[in-house]
Amino acid sequence: MAAQRASDIGMVCGLLIPVLGNFAMLLRKRQRLVHGETAKAAATAAQPST
């Protein structure tokens, strides 16, 4: 019974890790959009080099 329980815990952790990683990635992307880092990077890239 303990081996089955450990197996179940391992399976759940294996499923949760990618989900949490995707969630963290989406949060970082949203934070960059909210704080305008992408707009700032685009404006810097659009400036002509001297």
PDB file of all heavy atoms in Angstrom:
ATOM      1  N   MET A   1       0.829  -1.194   0.000  1.00  0.00           N
ATOM      2  CA  MET A   1       0.000   0.000   0.000  1.00  0.00           C
ATOM      3  C   MET A   1       0.879   1.265   0.000  1.00  0.00           C
ATOM      4  O   MET A   1       0.569   2.227  -0.666  1.00  0.00           O
ATOM      5  CB  MET A   1      -0.915  -0.009   1.216  1.00  0.00           C
ATOM      6  CG  MET A   1      -1.854   1.161   1.212  1.00  0.00           C
ATOM      7  SD  MET A   1      -3.256   0.840   2.260  1.00  0.00           S
ATOM      8  CE  MET A   1      -3.674   2.489   2.700  1.00  0.00           C
ATOM      9  N   ALA A   2       1.980   1.228   0.748  1.00  0.00           N
ATOM     10  CA  ALA A   2       2.874   2.388   0.789  1.00  0.00           C
ATOM     11  C   ALA A   2       3.523   2.616  -0.573  1.00  0.00           C
ATOM     12  O   ALA A   2       3.712   3.764  -0.994  1.00  0.00           O
ATOM     13  CB  ALA A   2       3.931   2.196   1.862  1.00  0.00           C
ATOM     14  N   ALA A   3       3.847   1.529  -1.268  1.00  0.00           N
ATOM     15  CA  ALA A   3       4.455   1.676  -2.593  1.00  0.00           C
ATOM     16  C   ALA A   3       3.468   2.285  -3.581  1.00  0.00           C
ATOM     17  O   ALA A   3       3.843   3.115  -4.418  1.00  0.00           O
ATOM     18  CB  ALA A   3       4.944   0.326  -3.094  1.00  0.00           C
ATOM     19  N   GLN A   4       2.218   1.890  -3.496  1.00  0.00           N
ATOM     20  CA  GLN A   4       1.193   2.451  -4.379  1.00  0.00           C
ATOM     21  C   GLN A   4       0.999   3.933  -4.087  1.00  0.00           C
ATOM     22  O   GLN A   4       0.857   4.741  -4.996  1.00  0.00           O
ATOM     23  CB  GLN A   4      -0.138   1.696  -4.193  1.00  0.00           C
ATOM     24  CG  GLN A   4      -1.269   2.225  -5.060  1.00  0.00           C
ATOM     25  CD  GLN A   4      -0.995   2.098  -6.551  1.00  0.00           C
ATOM     26  OE1 GLN A   4      -0.454   1.088  -6.990  1.00  0.00           O
ATOM     27  NE2 GLN A   4      -1.355   3.105  -7.310  1.00  0.00           N
ATOM     28  N   ARG A   5       0.998   4.282  -2.810  1.00  0.00           N
ATOM     29  CA  ARG A   5       0.824   5.682  -2.427  1.00  0.00           C
ATOM     30  C   ARG A   5       2.006   6.524  -2.927  1.00  0.00           C
ATOM     31  O   ARG A   5       1.821   7.632  -3.427  1.00  0.00           O
ATOM     32  CB  ARG A   5       0.697   5.788  -0.913  1.00  0.00           C
ATOM     33  CG  ARG A   5       0.368   7.160  -0.453  1.00  0.00           C
ATOM     34  CD  ARG A   5       0.000   7.167   1.003  1.00  0.00           C
ATOM     35  NE  ARG A   5      -0.311   8.519   1.417  1.00  0.00           N
ATOM     36  CZ  ARG A   5      -0.835   8.821   2.565  1.00  0.00           C
ATOM     37  NH1 ARG A   5      -1.133   7.874   3.422  1.00  0.00           N
ATOM     38  NH2 ARG A   5      -1.079  10.057   2.868  1.00  0.00           N
ATOM     39  N   ALA A   6       3.216   6.005  -2.794  1.00  0.00           N
ATOM     40  CA  ALA A   6       4.395   6.714  -3.291  1.00  0.00           C
ATOM     41  C   ALA A   6       4.331   6.873  -4.801  1.00  0.00           C
ATOM     42  O   ALA A   6       4.699   7.918  -5.351  1.00  0.00           O
ATOM     43  CB  ALA A   6       5.660   5.975  -2.888  1.00  0.00           C
ATOM     44  N   SER A   7       3.841   5.852  -5.480  1.00  0.00           N
ATOM     45  CA  SER A   7       3.689   5.921  -6.926  1.00  0.00           C
ATOM     46  C   SER A   7       2.672   6.987  -7.317  1.00  0.00           C
ATOM     47  O   SER A   7       2.880   7.737  -8.271  1.00  0.00           O
ATOM     48  CB  SER A   7       3.264   4.556  -7.463  1.00  0.00           C
ATOM     49  OG  SER A   7       2.989   4.633  -8.837  1.00  0.00           O
ATOM     50  N   ASP A   8       1.574   7.049  -6.572  1.00  0.00           N
ATOM     51  CA  ASP A   8       0.547   8.058  -6.853  1.00  0.00           C
ATOM     52  C   ASP A   8       1.079   9.467  -6.632  1.00  0.00           C
ATOM     53  O   ASP A   8       0.828  10.370  -7.427  1.00  0.00           O
ATOM     54  CB  ASP A   8      -0.686   7.831  -5.973  1.00  0.00           C
ATOM     55  CG  ASP A   8      -1.441   6.566  -6.339  1.00  0.00           C
ATOM     56  OD1 ASP A   8      -1.201   6.033  -7.446  1.00  0.00           O
ATOM     57  OD2 ASP A   8      -2.254   6.102  -5.512  1.00  0.00           O
ATOM     58  N   ILE A   9       1.844   9.638  -5.564  1.00  0.00           N
ATOM     59  CA  ILE A   9       2.426  10.957  -5.275  1.00  0.00           C
ATOM     60  C   ILE A   9       3.401  11.348  -6.383  1.00  0.00           C
ATOM     61  O   ILE A   9       3.408  12.491  -6.845  1.00  0.00           O
ATOM     62  CB  ILE A   9       3.113  10.951  -3.892  1.00  0.00           C
ATOM     63  CG1 ILE A   9       2.056  10.840  -2.802  1.00  0.00           C
ATOM     64  CG2 ILE A   9       3.977  12.195  -3.697  1.00  0.00           C
ATOM     65  CD1 ILE A   9       2.607  10.618  -1.417  1.00  0.00           C
ATOM     66  N   GLY A  10       4.209  10.396  -6.833  1.00  0.00           N
ATOM     67  CA  GLY A  10       5.146  10.671  -7.913  1.00  0.00           C
ATOM     68  C   GLY A  10       4.442  11.048  -9.200  1.00  0.00           C
ATOM     69  O   GLY A  10       4.872  11.949  -9.920  1.00  0.00           O
ATOM     70  N   MET A  11       3.327  10.380  -9.491  1.00  0.00           N
ATOM     71  CA  MET A  11       2.575  10.679 -10.699  1.00  0.00           C
ATOM     72  C   MET A  11       1.976  12.083 -10.636  1.00  0.00           C
ATOM     73  O   MET A  11       2.043  12.849 -11.607  1.00  0.00           O
ATOM     74  CB  MET A  11       1.458   9.656 -10.905  1.00  0.00           C
ATOM     75  CG  MET A  11       0.689   9.849 -12.194  1.00  0.00           C
ATOM     76  SD  MET A  11      -0.689   8.710 -12.371  1.00  0.00           S
ATOM     77  CE  MET A  11      -1.796   9.345 -11.129  1.00  0.00           C
ATOM     78  N   VAL A  12       1.424  12.440  -9.492  1.00  0.00           N
ATOM     79  CA  VAL A  12       0.827  13.765  -9.335  1.00  0.00           C
ATOM     80  C   VAL A  12       1.895  14.847  -9.455  1.00  0.00           C
ATOM     81  O   VAL A  12       1.690  15.864 -10.124  1.00  0.00           O
ATOM     82  CB  VAL A  12       0.075  13.866  -7.985  1.00  0.00           C
ATOM     83  CG1 VAL A  12      -0.328  15.296  -7.684  1.00  0.00           C
ATOM     84  CG2 VAL A  12      -1.161  12.973  -8.014  1.00  0.00           C
ATOM     85  N   CYS A  13       3.052  14.637  -8.835  1.00  0.00           N
ATOM     86  CA  CYS A  13       4.143  15.613  -8.936  1.00  0.00           C
ATOM     87  C   CYS A  13       4.622  15.737 -10.380  1.00  0.00           C
ATOM     88  O   CYS A  13       4.908  16.839 -10.849  1.00  0.00           O
ATOM     89  CB  CYS A  13       5.300  15.210  -8.033  1.00  0.00           C
ATOM     90  SG  CYS A  13       4.940  15.429  -6.297  1.00  0.00           S
ATOM     91  N   GLY A  14       4.680  14.617 -11.079  1.00  0.00           N
ATOM     92  CA  GLY A  14       5.088  14.644 -12.475  1.00  0.00           C
ATOM     93  C   GLY A  14       4.136  15.431 -13.351  1.00  0.00           C
ATOM     94  O   GLY A  14       4.533  16.036 -14.341  1.00  0.00           O
ATOM     95  N   LEU A  15       2.861  15.444 -12.980  1.00  0.00           N
ATOM     96  CA  LEU A  15       1.877  16.210 -13.731  1.00  0.00           C
ATOM     97  C   LEU A  15       1.862  17.678 -13.322  1.00  0.00           C
ATOM     98  O   LEU A  15       1.609  18.555 -14.143  1.00  0.00           O
ATOM     99  CB  LEU A  15       0.478  15.614 -13.527  1.00  0.00           C
ATOM    100  CG  LEU A  15       0.263  14.213 -14.112  1.00  0.00           C
ATOM    101  CD1 LEU A  15      -1.094  13.677 -13.682  1.00  0.00           C
ATOM    102  CD2 LEU A  15       0.378  14.237 -15.616  1.00  0.00           C
ATOM    103  N   LEU A  16       2.127  17.945 -12.060  1.00  0.00           N
ATOM    104  CA  LEU A  16       2.045  19.323 -11.566  1.00  0.00           C
ATOM    105  C   LEU A  16       3.225  20.182 -11.981  1.00  0.00           C
ATOM    106  O   LEU A  16       3.063  21.370 -12.219  1.00  0.00           O
ATOM    107  CB  LEU A  16       1.938  19.329 -10.038  1.00  0.00           C
ATOM    108  CG  LEU A  16       0.558  19.084  -9.465  1.00  0.00           C
ATOM    109  CD1 LEU A  16       0.622  19.090  -7.945  1.00  0.00           C
ATOM    110  CD2 LEU A  16      -0.434  20.111  -9.944  1.00  0.00           C
ATOM    111  N   ILE A  17       4.400  19.613 -12.084  1.00  0.00           N
ATOM    112  CA  ILE A  17       5.591  20.407 -12.372  1.00  0.00           C
ATOM    113  C   ILE A  17       5.485  21.147 -13.717  1.00  0.00           C
ATOM    114  O   ILE A  17       5.721  22.354 -13.766  1.00  0.00           O
ATOM    115  CB  ILE A  17       6.862  19.537 -12.262  1.00  0.00           C
ATOM    116  CG1 ILE A  17       7.116  19.198 -10.798  1.00  0.00           C
ATOM    117  CG2 ILE A  17       8.072  20.228 -12.876  1.00  0.00           C
ATOM    118  CD1 ILE A  17       8.193  18.165 -10.578  1.00  0.00           C
ATOM    119  N   PRO A  18       5.091  20.492 -14.816  1.00  0.00           N
ATOM    120  CA  PRO A  18       4.950  21.248 -16.069  1.00  0.00           C
ATOM    121  C   PRO A  18       3.842  22.299 -16.008  1.00  0.00           C
ATOM    122  O   PRO A  18       3.989  23.391 -16.567  1.00  0.00           O
ATOM    123  CB  PRO A  18       4.614  20.183 -17.112  1.00  0.00           C
ATOM    124  CG  PRO A  18       4.992  18.892 -16.506  1.00  0.00           C
ATOM    125  CD  PRO A  18       4.932  19.067 -15.037  1.00  0.00           C
ATOM    126  N   VAL A  19       2.760  21.995 -15.304  1.00  0.00           N
ATOM    127  CA  VAL A  19       1.657  22.954 -15.192  1.00  0.00           C
ATOM    128  C   VAL A  19       2.132  24.196 -14.445  1.00  0.00           C
ATOM    129  O   VAL A  19       1.863  25.329 -14.866  1.00  0.00           O
ATOM    130  CB  VAL A  19       0.441  22.309 -14.486  1.00  0.00           C
ATOM    131  CG1 VAL A  19      -0.616  23.337 -14.148  1.00  0.00           C
ATOM    132  CG2 VAL A  19      -0.147  21.213 -15.364  1.00  0.00           C
ATOM    133  N   LEU A  20       2.832  24.005 -13.343  1.00  0.00           N
ATOM    134  CA  LEU A  20       3.340  25.148 -12.579  1.00  0.00           C
ATOM    135  C   LEU A  20       4.381  25.924 -13.370  1.00  0.00           C
ATOM    136  O   LEU A  20       4.430  27.156 -13.296  1.00  0.00           O
ATOM    137  CB  LEU A  20       3.921  24.665 -11.248  1.00  0.00           C
ATOM    138  CG  LEU A  20       2.909  24.100 -10.255  1.00  0.00           C
ATOM    139  CD1 LEU A  20       3.622  23.548  -9.033  1.00  0.00           C
ATOM    140  CD2 LEU A  20       1.891  25.141  -9.855  1.00  0.00           C
ATOM    141  N   GLY A  21       5.191  25.235 -14.149  1.00  0.00           N
ATOM    142  CA  GLY A  21       6.172  25.922 -14.988  1.00  0.00           C
ATOM    143  C   GLY A  21       5.507  26.793 -16.036  1.00  0.00           C
ATOM    144  O   GLY A  21       5.919  27.928 -16.267  1.00  0.00           O
ATOM    145  N   ASN A  22       4.467  26.277 -16.666  1.00  0.00           N
ATOM    146  CA  ASN A  22       3.736  27.067 -17.664  1.00  0.00           C
ATOM    147  C   ASN A  22       3.061  28.264 -17.016  1.00  0.00           C
ATOM    148  O   ASN A  22       3.034  29.349 -17.582  1.00  0.00           O
ATOM    149  CB  ASN A  22       2.689  26.201 -18.364  1.00  0.00           C
ATOM    150  CG  ASN A  22       3.302  25.229 -19.338  1.00  0.00           C
ATOM    151  OD1 ASN A  22       4.418  25.427 -19.796  1.00  0.00           O
ATOM    152  ND2 ASN A  22       2.583  24.168 -19.652  1.00  0.00           N
ATOM    153  N   PHE A  23       2.513  28.076 -15.819  1.00  0.00           N
ATOM    154  CA  PHE A  23       1.863  29.165 -15.104  1.00  0.00           C
ATOM    155  C   PHE A  23       2.869  30.259 -14.776  1.00  0.00           C
ATOM    156  O   PHE A  23       2.589  31.446 -14.963  1.00  0.00           O
ATOM    157  CB  PHE A  23       1.206  28.624 -13.833  1.00  0.00           C
ATOM    158  CG  PHE A  23       0.446  29.653 -13.065  1.00  0.00           C
ATOM    159  CD1 PHE A  23      -0.718  30.199 -13.569  1.00  0.00           C
ATOM    160  CD2 PHE A  23       0.899  30.069 -11.826  1.00  0.00           C
ATOM    161  CE1 PHE A  23      -1.417  31.148 -12.858  1.00  0.00           C
ATOM    162  CE2 PHE A  23       0.208  31.017 -11.105  1.00  0.00           C
ATOM    163  CZ  PHE A  23      -0.959  31.555 -11.620  1.00  0.00           C
ATOM    164  N   ALA A  24       4.048  29.870 -14.307  1.00  0.00           N
ATOM    165  CA  ALA A  24       5.086  30.854 -13.990  1.00  0.00           C
ATOM    166  C   ALA A  24       5.524  31.603 -15.241  1.00  0.00           C
ATOM    167  O   ALA A  24       5.747  32.817 -15.198  1.00  0.00           O
ATOM    168  CB  ALA A  24       6.272  30.159 -13.333  1.00  0.00           C
ATOM    169  N   MET A  25       5.639  30.897 -16.365  1.00  0.00           N
ATOM    170  CA  MET A  25       6.030  31.538 -17.617  1.00  0.00           C
ATOM    171  C   MET A  25       4.978  32.572 -18.043  1.00  0.00           C
ATOM    172  O   MET A  25       5.310  33.681 -18.454  1.00  0.00           O
ATOM    173  CB  MET A  25       6.198  30.490 -18.716  1.00  0.00           C
ATOM    174  CG  MET A  25       6.645  31.054 -20.039  1.00  0.00           C
ATOM    175  SD  MET A  25       6.779  29.802 -21.323  1.00  0.00           S
ATOM    176  CE  MET A  25       5.062  29.320 -21.496  1.00  0.00           C
ATOM    177  N   LEU A  26       3.706  32.214 -17.906  1.00  0.00           N
ATOM    178  CA  LEU A  26       2.638  33.146 -18.265  1.00  0.00           C
ATOM    179  C   LEU A  26       2.630  34.362 -17.345  1.00  0.00           C
ATOM    180  O   LEU A  26       2.375  35.480 -17.794  1.00  0.00           O
ATOM    181  CB  LEU A  26       1.282  32.438 -18.216  1.00  0.00           C
ATOM    182  CG  LEU A  26       1.041  31.425 -19.324  1.00  0.00           C
ATOM    183  CD1 LEU A  26      -0.261  30.666 -19.071  1.00  0.00           C
ATOM    184  CD2 LEU A  26       1.003  32.098 -20.682  1.00  0.00           C
ATOM    185  N   LEU A  27       2.906  34.157 -16.062  1.00  0.00           N
ATOM    186  CA  LEU A  27       2.963  35.284 -15.134  1.00  0.00           C
ATOM    187  C   LEU A  27       4.097  36.239 -15.492  1.00  0.00           C
ATOM    188  O   LEU A  27       3.922  37.458 -15.458  1.00  0.00           O
ATOM    189  CB  LEU A  27       3.142  34.794 -13.703  1.00  0.00           C
ATOM    190  CG  LEU A  27       1.901  34.256 -13.007  1.00  0.00           C
ATOM    191  CD1 LEU A  27       2.256  33.778 -11.609  1.00  0.00           C
ATOM    192  CD2 LEU A  27       0.816  35.297 -12.944  1.00  0.00           C
ATOM    193  N   ARG A  28       5.270  35.687 -15.847  1.00  0.00           N
ATOM    194  CA  ARG A  28       6.390  36.545 -16.234  1.00  0.00           C
ATOM    195  C   ARG A  28       6.068  37.321 -17.507  1.00  0.00           C
ATOM    196  O   ARG A  28       6.389  38.498 -17.626  1.00  0.00           O
ATOM    197  CB  ARG A  28       7.653  35.712 -16.427  1.00  0.00           C
ATOM    198  CG  ARG A  28       8.296  35.279 -15.137  1.00  0.00           C
ATOM    199  CD  ARG A  28       9.689  34.700 -15.346  1.00  0.00           C
ATOM    200  NE  ARG A  28       9.702  33.548 -16.228  1.00  0.00           N
ATOM    201  CZ  ARG A  28       9.583  32.283 -15.823  1.00  0.00           C
ATOM    202  NH1 ARG A  28       9.442  32.022 -14.541  1.00  0.00           N
ATOM    203  NH2 ARG A  28       9.599  31.301 -16.679  1.00  0.00           N
ATOM    204  N   LYS A  29       5.424  36.665 -18.460  1.00  0.00           N
ATOM    205  CA  LYS A  29       5.059  37.324 -19.717  1.00  0.00           C
ATOM    206  C   LYS A  29       4.064  38.454 -19.452  1.00  0.00           C
ATOM    207  O   LYS A  29       4.203  39.555 -19.970  1.00  0.00           O
ATOM    208  CB  LYS A  29       4.452  36.297 -20.667  1.00  0.00           C
ATOM    209  CG  LYS A  29       4.157  36.845 -22.034  1.00  0.00           C
ATOM    210  CD  LYS A  29       3.684  35.739 -22.959  1.00  0.00           C
ATOM    211  CE  LYS A  29       3.433  36.270 -24.336  1.00  0.00           C
ATOM    212  NZ  LYS A  29       2.983  35.216 -25.254  1.00  0.00           N
ATOM    213  N   ARG A  30       3.087  38.191 -18.584  1.00  0.00           N
ATOM    214  CA  ARG A  30       2.095  39.206 -18.245  1.00  0.00           C
ATOM    215  C   ARG A  30       2.753  40.378 -17.522  1.00  0.00           C
ATOM    216  O   ARG A  30       2.450  41.535 -17.787  1.00  0.00           O
ATOM    217  CB  ARG A  30       1.002  38.605 -17.365  1.00  0.00           C
ATOM    218  CG  ARG A  30      -0.067  39.588 -16.985  1.00  0.00           C
ATOM    219  CD  ARG A  30      -1.074  38.965 -16.037  1.00  0.00           C
ATOM    220  NE  ARG A  30      -2.047  39.913 -15.617  1.00  0.00           N
ATOM    221  CZ  ARG A  30      -1.876  40.777 -14.617  1.00  0.00           C
ATOM    222  NH1 ARG A  30      -0.745  40.788 -13.941  1.00  0.00           N
ATOM    223  NH2 ARG A  30      -2.821  41.620 -14.291  1.00  0.00           N
ATOM    224  N   GLN A  31       3.691  40.072 -16.630  1.00  0.00           N
ATOM    225  CA  GLN A  31       4.373  41.122 -15.886  1.00  0.00           C
ATOM    226  C   GLN A  31       5.176  42.017 -16.829  1.00  0.00           C
ATOM    227  O   GLN A  31       5.180  43.233 -16.688  1.00  0.00           O
ATOM    228  CB  GLN A  31       5.281  40.499 -14.838  1.00  0.00           C
ATOM    229  CG  GLN A  31       5.895  41.498 -13.885  1.00  0.00           C
ATOM    230  CD  GLN A  31       6.691  40.818 -12.801  1.00  0.00           C
ATOM    231  OE1 GLN A  31       7.150  39.695 -12.980  1.00  0.00           O
ATOM    232  NE2 GLN A  31       6.876  41.477 -11.690  1.00  0.00           N
ATOM    233  N   ARG A  32       5.835  41.405 -17.812  1.00  0.00           N
ATOM    234  CA  ARG A  32       6.594  42.205 -18.787  1.00  0.00           C
ATOM    235  C   ARG A  32       5.662  43.100 -19.585  1.00  0.00           C
ATOM    236  O   ARG A  32       5.978  44.250 -19.851  1.00  0.00           O
ATOM    237  CB  ARG A  32       7.369  41.295 -19.732  1.00  0.00           C
ATOM    238  CG  ARG A  32       8.704  40.884 -19.163  1.00  0.00           C
ATOM    239  CD  ARG A  32       9.460  40.054 -20.147  1.00  0.00           C
ATOM    240  NE  ARG A  32       9.114  38.670 -19.814  1.00  0.00           N
ATOM    241  CZ  ARG A  32       9.080  37.648 -20.643  1.00  0.00           C
ATOM    242  NH1 ARG A  32       9.379  37.808 -21.887  1.00  0.00           N
ATOM    243  NH2 ARG A  32       8.755  36.457 -20.237  1.00  0.00           N
ATOM    244  N   LEU A  33       4.500  42.585 -19.961  1.00  0.00           N
ATOM    245  CA  LEU A  33       3.552  43.386 -20.733  1.00  0.00           C
ATOM    246  C   LEU A  33       2.983  44.528 -19.902  1.00  0.00           C
ATOM    247  O   LEU A  33       2.845  45.649 -20.379  1.00  0.00           O
ATOM    248  CB  LEU A  33       2.418  42.498 -21.255  1.00  0.00           C
ATOM    249  CG  LEU A  33       2.808  41.508 -22.350  1.00  0.00           C
ATOM    250  CD1 LEU A  33       1.634  40.583 -22.654  1.00  0.00           C
ATOM    251  CD2 LEU A  33       3.256  42.236 -23.598  1.00  0.00           C
ATOM    252  N   VAL A  34       2.675  44.248 -18.640  1.00  0.00           N
ATOM    253  CA  VAL A  34       2.097  45.267 -17.766  1.00  0.00           C
ATOM    254  C   VAL A  34       3.095  46.382 -17.499  1.00  0.00           C
ATOM    255  O   VAL A  34       2.760  47.552 -17.510  1.00  0.00           O
ATOM    256  CB  VAL A  34       1.616  44.627 -16.442  1.00  0.00           C
ATOM    257  CG1 VAL A  34       1.300  45.683 -15.396  1.00  0.00           C
ATOM    258  CG2 VAL A  34       0.393  43.761 -16.702  1.00  0.00           C
ATOM    259  N   HIS A  35       4.354  46.035 -17.290  1.00  0.00           N
ATOM    260  CA  HIS A  35       5.361  47.028 -16.956  1.00  0.00           C
ATOM    261  C   HIS A  35       6.021  47.650 -18.180  1.00  0.00           C
ATOM    262  O   HIS A  35       6.905  48.478 -18.041  1.00  0.00           O
ATOM    263  CB  HIS A  35       6.420  46.418 -16.032  1.00  0.00           C
ATOM    264  CG  HIS A  35       5.867  46.061 -14.694  1.00  0.00           C
ATOM    265  ND1 HIS A  35       5.415  46.988 -13.794  1.00  0.00           N
ATOM    266  CD2 HIS A  35       5.647  44.861 -14.109  1.00  0.00           C
ATOM    267  CE1 HIS A  35       4.960  46.389 -12.710  1.00  0.00           C
ATOM    268  NE2 HIS A  35       5.092  45.089 -12.879  1.00  0.00           N
ATOM    269  N   GLY A  36       5.589  47.244 -19.359  1.00  0.00           N
ATOM    270  CA  GLY A  36       6.042  47.888 -20.580  1.00  0.00           C
ATOM    271  C   GLY A  36       7.448  47.548 -21.012  1.00  0.00           C
ATOM    272  O   GLY A  36       8.046  48.282 -21.779  1.00  0.00           O
ATOM    273  N   GLU A  37       7.989  46.443 -20.538  1.00  0.00           N
ATOM    274  CA  GLU A  37       9.353  46.091 -20.941  1.00  0.00           C
ATOM    275  C   GLU A  37       9.420  45.760 -22.423  1.00  0.00           C
ATOM    276  O   GLU A  37      10.403  46.094 -23.079  1.00  0.00           O
ATOM    277  CB  GLU A  37       9.856  44.917 -20.112  1.00  0.00           C
ATOM    278  CG  GLU A  37      10.139  45.285 -18.671  1.00  0.00           C
ATOM    279  CD  GLU A  37      10.637  44.107 -17.868  1.00  0.00           C
ATOM    280  OE1 GLU A  37      11.078  43.129 -18.464  1.00  0.00           O
ATOM    281  OE2 GLU A  37      10.582  44.177 -16.637  1.00  0.00           O
ATOM    282  N   THR A  38       8.375  45.149 -22.964  1.00  0.00           N
ATOM    283  CA  THR A  38       8.399  44.816 -24.390  1.00  0.00           C
ATOM    284  C   THR A  38       8.291  46.084 -25.233  1.00  0.00           C
ATOM    285  O   THR A  38       8.942  46.203 -26.260  1.00  0.00           O
ATOM    286  CB  THR A  38       7.280  43.830 -24.745  1.00  0.00           C
ATOM    287  OG1 THR A  38       6.039  44.368 -24.310  1.00  0.00           O
ATOM    288  CG2 THR A  38       7.501  42.488 -24.085  1.00  0.00           C
ATOM    289  N   ALA A  39       7.493  47.054 -24.790  1.00  0.00           N
ATOM    290  CA  ALA A  39       7.371  48.308 -25.521  1.00  0.00           C
ATOM    291  C   ALA A  39       8.692  49.074 -25.475  1.00  0.00           C
ATOM    292  O   ALA A  39       9.118  49.662 -26.460  1.00  0.00           O
ATOM    293  CB  ALA A  39       6.238  49.148 -24.942  1.00  0.00           C
ATOM    294  N   LYS A  40       9.345  49.036 -24.328  1.00  0.00           N
ATOM    295  CA  LYS A  40      10.638  49.720 -24.180  1.00  0.00           C
ATOM    296  C   LYS A  40      11.681  49.069 -25.085  1.00  0.00           C
ATOM    297  O   LYS A  40      12.470  49.749 -25.738  1.00  0.00           O
ATOM    298  CB  LYS A  40      11.075  49.640 -22.713  1.00  0.00           C
ATOM    299  CG  LYS A  40      12.237  50.550 -22.395  1.00  0.00           C
ATOM    300  CD  LYS A  40      12.757  50.453 -20.958  1.00  0.00           C
ATOM    301  CE  LYS A  40      11.836  49.822 -19.965  1.00  0.00           C
ATOM    302  NZ  LYS A  40      12.413  49.677 -18.631  1.00  0.00           N
ATOM    303  N   ALA A  41      11.678  47.742 -25.150  1.00  0.00           N
ATOM    304  CA  ALA A  41      12.630  47.037 -26.008  1.00  0.00           C
ATOM    305  C   ALA A  41      12.358  47.328 -27.483  1.00  0.00           C
ATOM    306  O   ALA A  41      13.283  47.499 -28.272  1.00  0.00           O
ATOM    307  CB  ALA A  41      12.550  45.533 -25.736  1.00  0.00           C
ATOM    308  N   ALA A  42      11.074  47.407 -27.851  1.00  0.00           N
ATOM    309  CA  ALA A  42      10.725  47.705 -29.236  1.00  0.00           C
ATOM    310  C   ALA A  42      11.141  49.123 -29.605  1.00  0.00           C
ATOM    311  O   ALA A  42      11.627  49.382 -30.700  1.00  0.00           O
ATOM    312  CB  ALA A  42       9.230  47.508 -29.452  1.00  0.00           C
ATOM    313  N   ALA A  43      10.970  50.055 -28.686  1.00  0.00           N
ATOM    314  CA  ALA A  43      11.358  51.446 -28.945  1.00  0.00           C
ATOM    315  C   ALA A  43      12.863  51.559 -29.081  1.00  0.00           C
ATOM    316  O   ALA A  43      13.370  52.302 -29.934  1.00  0.00           O
ATOM    317  CB  ALA A  43      10.853  52.345 -27.815  1.00  0.00           C
ATOM    318  N   THR A  44      13.597  50.817 -28.282  1.00  0.00           N
ATOM    319  CA  THR A  44      15.057  50.847 -28.368  1.00  0.00           C
ATOM    320  C   THR A  44      15.523  50.256 -29.685  1.00  0.00           C
ATOM    321  O   THR A  44      16.438  50.766 -30.325  1.00  0.00           O
ATOM    322  CB  THR A  44      15.663  50.062 -27.197  1.00  0.00           C
ATOM    323  OG1 THR A  44      15.180  50.627 -25.977  1.00  0.00           O
ATOM    324  CG2 THR A  44      17.156  50.130 -27.207  1.00  0.00           C
ATOM    325  N   ALA A  45      14.876  49.179 -30.126  1.00  0.00           N
ATOM    326  CA  ALA A  45      15.253  48.531 -31.377  1.00  0.00           C
ATOM    327  C   ALA A  45      14.914  49.409 -32.579  1.00  0.00           C
ATOM    328  O   ALA A  45      15.579  49.338 -33.618  1.00  0.00           O
ATOM    329  CB  ALA A  45      14.557  47.187 -31.487  1.00  0.00           C
ATOM    330  N   ALA A  46      13.892  50.238 -32.467  1.00  0.00           N
ATOM    331  CA  ALA A  46      13.468  51.064 -33.586  1.00  0.00           C
ATOM    332  C   ALA A  46      14.336  52.318 -33.759  1.00  0.00           C
ATOM    333  O   ALA A  46      14.286  52.951 -34.796  1.00  0.00           O
ATOM    334  CB  ALA A  46      12.001  51.491 -33.382  1.00  0.00           C
ATOM    335  N   GLN A  47      15.121  52.666 -32.742  1.00  0.00           N
ATOM    336  CA  GLN A  47      15.973  53.846 -32.843  1.00  0.00           C
ATOM    337  C   GLN A  47      17.101  53.587 -33.843  1.00  0.00           C
ATOM    338  O   GLN A  47      17.720  52.528 -33.806  1.00  0.00           O
ATOM    339  CB  GLN A  47      16.576  54.200 -31.486  1.00  0.00           C
ATOM    340  CG  GLN A  47      15.566  54.711 -30.486  1.00  0.00           C
ATOM    341  CD  GLN A  47      16.218  54.980 -29.137  1.00  0.00           C
ATOM    342  OE1 GLN A  47      17.373  54.624 -28.925  1.00  0.00           O
ATOM    343  NE2 GLN A  47      15.470  55.591 -28.241  1.00  0.00           N
ATOM    344  N   PRO A  48      17.356  54.540 -34.713  1.00  0.00           N
ATOM    345  CA  PRO A  48      18.477  54.351 -35.661  1.00  0.00           C
ATOM    346  C   PRO A  48      19.807  54.420 -34.923  1.00  0.00           C
ATOM    347  O   PRO A  48      19.988  55.196 -33.998  1.00  0.00           O
ATOM    348  CB  PRO A  48      18.328  55.530 -36.620  1.00  0.00           C
ATOM    349  CG  PRO A  48      17.527  56.547 -35.879  1.00  0.00           C
ATOM    350  CD  PRO A  48      16.666  55.780 -34.899  1.00  0.00           C
ATOM    351  N   SER A  49      20.711  53.583 -35.330  1.00  0.00           N
ATOM    352  CA  SER A  49      22.044  53.572 -34.702  1.00  0.00           C
ATOM    353  C   SER A  49      22.886  54.690 -35.307  1.00  0.00           C
ATOM    354  O   SER A  49      22.775  55.018 -36.478  1.00  0.00           O
ATOM    355  CB  SER A  49      22.703  52.226 -34.879  1.00  0.00           C
ATOM    356  OG  SER A  49      22.877  51.965 -36.253  1.00  0.00           O
ATOM    357  N   THR A  50      23.747  55.241 -34.481  1.00  0.00           N
ATOM    358  CA  THR A  50      24.587  56.361 -34.954  1.00  0.00           C
ATOM    359  C   THR A  50      25.988  55.891 -35.251  1.00  0.00           C
ATOM    360  O   THR A  50      26.461  54.906 -34.830  1.00  0.00           O
ATOM    361  CB  THR A  50      24.645  57.487 -33.899  1.00  0.00           C
ATOM    362  OG1 THR A  50      25.114  56.905 -32.683  1.00  0.00           O
ATOM    363  CG2 THR A  50      23.296  58.087 -33.724  1.00  0.00           C
TER     364      THR A  50
END
